[in-house]
Amino acid sequence: MKLRANNSDCTRSDGGSAVVVVLVLLLAIMAFLEANTGTLRSLKRELQLIEQRQLIKYGESVSTNNFGTNKPSLGR
């Protein structure tokens, strides 16, 4: 059984363009990830500033939530 060397439908330039497309897609994904990381850093800093302002305004004594306390429910 003999195989021809040039019997494939995919030429060399098609393979090269596929690599370029994959690289462009990877670069786009990396750009989106970097943008999202920057946005998350910015939001984290903004939340920290809001928390500091609230602690100054309301005091540090009310900084924790009372979700874990064992208070009896009223009326039921």
N, C-alpha and C positions, 0 to 999 in steps of 0.2 A: 504494500500500500504506500503509494507515494503522495506526499502532501506538497502543494505549491506554496512557496514562500509569500507570494503576493495575493493570496486568495481571500483575504479578510475584507469585510465591507468598511471597516474603520481605517481610514488612512492616518498617517502620522500627524497631519495637521489637525485632524479631529481630536485626537488624543491630547494634543497640546492645548487646544481651546477648552477642553473639558477641565484640564488642570487650572487654567486661568480662571474659569468660572468658579471653580471650587475655592480658589484662593481669594477671589473677590468676595464670595459669600462669607468666608471666614473672617476677612477684614471687616465686613459690615457687622457681623455678629460681635466681634471684638469692640468695635466702635460703640455699638449699643450697650454692651456691658460696661464699658468705661463711663458712658454718659449716665447710666443707671447708678453706678457706684458713686459718682460725683453728686448726683441728686440725693442719694441716701445719706451721704455725709452732710450735705447741706440741711436736710430735714432733721438729722440727729442733732446738729448744732442748734437749730431753731427750737427744737423741743427742750433742749437743755436751758436755753435762754428763757423760754416760757416757764419752765419749772423754777428757775431762780427767781423770776419776777413774782410767781405765786407764793413761793416760800417767804419772800420779803413782805408781800402784801398780807398774807394770811398767817404767817408764823410757821415755825417748824413743828409745832405740836399737832397740827392736823395734816401732816404730810403722809401719814399711813391711812389706808382704808380699813374699815372695820368689817370686812367680809368674813374674816375667820373667827369672829366672836360667837359665843353660844348664847344669843339672846332669844328668849322665847317669842314665838310669833303671837301677835295680838289678834284676838277675835276668832281664831280657828284652832 
